[in-house]
Amino acid sequence: MTSRFVIYTTIELNDLGGDQNMKSKKPVSRRLTKLPRPTDTELAILEILKDLKTGTVRQIFKRHNQIYEVQAGYTTILKIIQIMTEKGLVEKDSSQRPQVYKPRLSWKKTQQMLLTDLMEKAFGGSAKELVIGALSTKAVSEEELDEIEKFLDKIEEGK
């Protein structure tokens, strides 16, 4: 348990970020919210797997070090992927060598899970407060506003 703590705290210091776009109006099922929230590094690996679809540790390692300024060692990426497998964030195909990993959830469901968690923890479960908070943090382009209006129109039509 101590080794996990060291890995998490060391990796968490490196904010690797991720894309946080959400376009679906479907709520995340309660079953999905039981999965642990990925750390920033785990989220970066999930984002790499989003593009690769599936990948070996070596492919993920190479892609990670191409994308991010903070370079990781092969064994660090391997250990993180092993932890992600234990947590249920990725699935391992052991039928081939080298082993291939894929995300357990789609990228959209991962985003929904993260947004649901954020909405519950920071906005008291209020979607309205989450949206207002998000829109007030940075300038929104006319194109983005048009897209938001179209999305709201679709929701209204569905009622």
C-alpha positions in Angstrom: 0.0 0.0 0.0 2.9 2.4 0.7 4.3 2.0 -2.8 0.9 3.0 -4.3 0.8 6.1 -2.1 4.3 7.1 -3.2 3.4 6.6 -6.9 0.2 8.6 -6.6 1.7 11.5 -4.7 4.7 11.6 -7.0 2.6 11.5 -10.2 -0.1 13.9 -8.9 2.6 16.6 -8.6 2.8 16.5 -12.4 -0.4 18.0 -13.7 -0.9 16.3 -17.0 -4.4 17.5 -17.6 -7.0 16.3 -20.1 -9.7 17.4 -22.4 -13.0 18.0 -20.5 -15.6 18.4 -23.2 -19.2 17.0 -22.6 -21.9 16.9 -25.3 -24.2 14.2 -24.0 -27.3 14.9 -22.0 -27.7 11.4 -20.7 -26.9 11.1 -17.0 -24.1 8.7 -15.9 -25.6 5.5 -14.4 -24.9 4.9 -10.7 -22.9 1.9 -11.6 -20.3 4.1 -13.4 -20.0 6.4 -10.5 -18.7 3.5 -8.3 -15.5 3.4 -10.3 -12.8 5.4 -8.7 -12.0 8.8 -10.1 -8.8 8.6 -12.2 -5.8 10.6 -11.0 -4.5 13.2 -13.4 -1.8 10.8 -14.7 -4.4 8.0 -15.1 -6.6 10.4 -17.0 -3.7 11.2 -19.3 -3.2 7.5 -20.0 -7.0 7.1 -20.7 -6.8 10.0 -23.1 -3.9 8.3 -24.9 -5.9 5.1 -25.1 -8.8 7.1 -26.4 -6.7 7.9 -29.5 -5.0 4.5 -29.7 -8.2 2.4 -28.9 -5.9 -0.3 -27.5 -2.2 -0.3 -26.7 0.7 -2.1 -25.1 2.6 -0.5 -22.3 5.4 0.4 -24.7 3.0 2.1 -27.1 1.4 4.1 -24.2 4.8 4.9 -22.8 6.1 6.2 -26.2 3.0 8.3 -26.8 3.0 9.7 -23.3 6.6 10.9 -23.7 5.8 12.4 -27.1 2.9 14.4 -25.8 3.9 15.5 -22.3 6.8 17.7 -21.2 7.2 15.6 -18.1 8.8 12.4 -19.2 7.9 9.1 -17.5 9.9 6.0 -17.3 8.7 2.7 -18.8 8.3 1.0 -15.4 6.4 4.0 -14.0 3.8 3.7 -16.9 3.7 0.0 -16.4 2.9 0.3 -12.7 0.3 3.0 -13.3 -1.4 0.7 -15.9 -1.3 -2.2 -13.4 -2.9 0.0 -10.8 -5.5 1.2 -13.3 -6.3 -2.5 -14.1 -6.8 -3.2 -10.4 -9.1 -0.2 -10.1 -11.1 -1.3 -13.1 -10.3 1.7 -15.2 -8.6 -0.4 -18.0 -9.0 -4.0 -19.1 -6.0 -6.2 -20.0 -6.0 -8.8 -22.9 -3.6 -11.4 -21.7 -4.3 -13.7 -24.7 -1.6 -12.0 -26.7 2.0 -10.9 -26.1 2.8 -8.2 -25.3 -0.4 -7.7 -23.3 -2.8 -5.1 -24.7 -4.8 -2.6 -22.6 -8.0 -0.8 -23.4 -10.2 1.6 -21.4 -13.1 0.0 -19.6 -15.3 3.0 -20.3 -15.7 5.1 -23.4 -14.1 8.6 -23.3 -17.6 10.1 -23.2 -18.6 8.0 -20.2 -15.3 8.9 -18.4 -16.1 12.6 -19.0 -19.6 12.1 -17.7 -18.3 10.3 -14.6 -15.8 13.1 -13.9 -18.5 15.8 -14.4 -21.0 14.0 -12.2 -18.3 13.7 -9.5 -17.5 17.4 -9.8 -21.1 18.4 -9.9 -21.8 16.5 -6.7 -18.7 17.6 -4.8 -18.4 21.3 -5.9 -21.9 22.3 -7.0 -24.2 20.5 -4.6 -25.5 18.3 -7.4 -26.8 21.3 -9.4 -26.3 21.1 -13.1 -27.3 24.7 -13.4 -24.6 25.8 -11.0 -22.0 23.7 -12.8 -22.9 25.2 -16.2 -23.0 28.7 -14.9 -19.6 28.2 -13.1 -18.1 26.7 -16.3 -19.4 29.5 -18.5 -18.2 32.2 -16.1 -14.6 31.0 -15.9 -13.5 31.9 -19.4 -14.7 33.7 -22.5 -17.0 31.7 -24.7 -16.9 32.1 -28.4 -20.0 32.8 -30.5 -19.6 29.4 -32.1 -19.6 27.7 -28.7 -22.6 29.7 -27.6 -24.5 28.7 -30.7 -23.7 25.1 -30.0 -24.9 25.4 -26.4 -28.1 27.0 -27.6 -28.7 24.2 -30.1 -28.1 21.7 -27.4 -30.6 23.4 -25.1 -33.1 23.5 -27.9 -32.8 19.8 -28.3 -33.3 19.2 -24.6 -36.4 21.4 -24.7 -37.8 19.6 -27.7 -37.4 16.3 -25.9 -39.7 17.4 -23.0 
